[in-house]
Amino acid sequence: MKRFLFYWLPVLLAAGGIFYSSATPYEKQDMRPTLSHYLDPKMIANFFSSTVFQYSGEEVSVQALGPAGFVEFLIRKLAHFSVYLLLAFLLFRVLRFYFNRGKTFILSFVLTVAYAASDEIHQHFTAGRSPHVEDVMIDATGGLVGIIIAVLIYWRHFRRKAQ
């Protein structure tokens, strides 16, 4: 029971948080009104004026999205990266009890990417949300970073124990 609470429960909570967020319509998550209230649009426009790129076939820039929309885009993509970093870290943390380090690394990554892909499919059925392969790529990158951090932490921890 202690192993479940300490190791499995955080994985389930992280996955559940991701699922809940994906099930929430965009209109309820729209941060632009709040950001518009607190941000200085001129400062954002000046700082990011030369930042222009394509994402999922559409231009992302301050000019295209407005200052609040641009900052919201960055926050959302950072959230994708961060929550999947956490999920992958937690998966590695629990799966190391069942598999060797190599299998744990691979299985943690595969499960993270599979969950990211299924989450994008889930978003397809949520009002105002749409699935993007690019989001899965961001999620996978965050997951990979989370697993590498876990490997480094556990490698250092076990190396110290051996000395």
Contacts in CASP RR format, 6 or more apart in sequence:
PFRMAT RR
TARGET T0000
AUTHOR 0000-0000-0000
METHOD contacts of the structure
MODEL  1
MKRFLFYWLPVLLAAGGIFYSSATPYEKQDMRPTLSHYLDPKMIANFFSS
TVFQYSGEEVSVQALGPAGFVEFLIRKLAHFSVYLLLAFLLFRVLRFYFN
RGKTFILSFVLTVAYAASDEIHQHFTAGRSPHVEDVMIDATGGLVGIIIA
VLIYWRHFRRKAQ
3 97 0 8 1.000
7 90 0 8 1.000
7 93 0 8 1.000
7 94 0 8 1.000
7 97 0 8 1.000
8 94 0 8 1.000
10 90 0 8 1.000
10 93 0 8 1.000
11 87 0 8 1.000
11 90 0 8 1.000
11 91 0 8 1.000
11 94 0 8 1.000
14 83 0 8 1.000
14 86 0 8 1.000
14 87 0 8 1.000
14 90 0 8 1.000
15 87 0 8 1.000
15 115 0 8 1.000
17 83 0 8 1.000
18 83 0 8 1.000
18 84 0 8 1.000
18 87 0 8 1.000
18 115 0 8 1.000
18 119 0 8 1.000
19 119 0 8 1.000
19 122 0 8 1.000
21 29 0 8 1.000
21 83 0 8 1.000
22 119 0 8 1.000
22 122 0 8 1.000
22 123 0 8 1.000
22 126 0 8 1.000
22 129 0 8 1.000
23 122 0 8 1.000
23 126 0 8 1.000
24 126 0 8 1.000
25 126 0 8 1.000
25 127 0 8 1.000
25 128 0 8 1.000
25 129 0 8 1.000
26 127 0 8 1.000
26 128 0 8 1.000
26 129 0 8 1.000
27 127 0 8 1.000
27 128 0 8 1.000
30 72 0 8 1.000
31 68 0 8 1.000
31 72 0 8 1.000
31 75 0 8 1.000
32 68 0 8 1.000
32 69 0 8 1.000
32 72 0 8 1.000
33 68 0 8 1.000
35 67 0 8 1.000
35 68 0 8 1.000
35 69 0 8 1.000
35 71 0 8 1.000
35 72 0 8 1.000
36 67 0 8 1.000
36 68 0 8 1.000
39 67 0 8 1.000
39 68 0 8 1.000
39 71 0 8 1.000
41 66 0 8 1.000
41 67 0 8 1.000
41 68 0 8 1.000
44 62 0 8 1.000
44 67 0 8 1.000
44 70 0 8 1.000
44 71 0 8 1.000
45 62 0 8 1.000
45 66 0 8 1.000
45 67 0 8 1.000
48 61 0 8 1.000
48 62 0 8 1.000
48 70 0 8 1.000
49 62 0 8 1.000
51 61 0 8 1.000
51 62 0 8 1.000
51 70 0 8 1.000
52 59 0 8 1.000
52 60 0 8 1.000
52 61 0 8 1.000
52 63 0 8 1.000
52 64 0 8 1.000
53 59 0 8 1.000
53 60 0 8 1.000
53 61 0 8 1.000
54 60 0 8 1.000
55 73 0 8 1.000
55 132 0 8 1.000
55 134 0 8 1.000
56 132 0 8 1.000
56 133 0 8 1.000
56 134 0 8 1.000
58 64 0 8 1.000
60 70 0 8 1.000
60 73 0 8 1.000
61 70 0 8 1.000
62 70 0 8 1.000
65 72 0 8 1.000
65 73 0 8 1.000
77 135 0 8 1.000
77 138 0 8 1.000
80 135 0 8 1.000
80 138 0 8 1.000
80 139 0 8 1.000
80 142 0 8 1.000
81 138 0 8 1.000
81 139 0 8 1.000
81 141 0 8 1.000
81 142 0 8 1.000
81 145 0 8 1.000
82 142 0 8 1.000
84 112 0 8 1.000
84 116 0 8 1.000
84 138 0 8 1.000
84 139 0 8 1.000
84 140 0 8 1.000
84 142 0 8 1.000
84 143 0 8 1.000
85 142 0 8 1.000
85 143 0 8 1.000
85 145 0 8 1.000
85 146 0 8 1.000
85 149 0 8 1.000
86 146 0 8 1.000
87 112 0 8 1.000
87 115 0 8 1.000
87 143 0 8 1.000
88 108 0 8 1.000
88 109 0 8 1.000
88 112 0 8 1.000
88 142 0 8 1.000
88 143 0 8 1.000
88 144 0 8 1.000
88 145 0 8 1.000
88 146 0 8 1.000
88 147 0 8 1.000
88 150 0 8 1.000
89 143 0 8 1.000
89 146 0 8 1.000
89 147 0 8 1.000
89 149 0 8 1.000
89 150 0 8 1.000
91 107 0 8 1.000
91 108 0 8 1.000
91 111 0 8 1.000
91 112 0 8 1.000
91 147 0 8 1.000
92 104 0 8 1.000
92 105 0 8 1.000
92 108 0 8 1.000
92 146 0 8 1.000
92 147 0 8 1.000
92 150 0 8 1.000
92 151 0 8 1.000
92 154 0 8 1.000
93 150 0 8 1.000
95 104 0 8 1.000
95 107 0 8 1.000
95 108 0 8 1.000
96 104 0 8 1.000
96 154 0 8 1.000
98 104 0 8 1.000
99 107 0 8 1.000
101 151 0 8 1.000
101 154 0 8 1.000
105 147 0 8 1.000
105 151 0 8 1.000
108 147 0 8 1.000
108 150 0 8 1.000
109 140 0 8 1.000
109 143 0 8 1.000
109 144 0 8 1.000
109 147 0 8 1.000
112 139 0 8 1.000
112 140 0 8 1.000
112 143 0 8 1.000
112 147 0 8 1.000
113 136 0 8 1.000
113 139 0 8 1.000
113 140 0 8 1.000
113 143 0 8 1.000
116 135 0 8 1.000
116 136 0 8 1.000
116 139 0 8 1.000
116 140 0 8 1.000
117 136 0 8 1.000
119 139 0 8 1.000
120 131 0 8 1.000
120 132 0 8 1.000
120 133 0 8 1.000
120 135 0 8 1.000
120 136 0 8 1.000
121 131 0 8 1.000
123 129 0 8 1.000
123 130 0 8 1.000
123 131 0 8 1.000
124 130 0 8 1.000
124 131 0 8 1.000
END
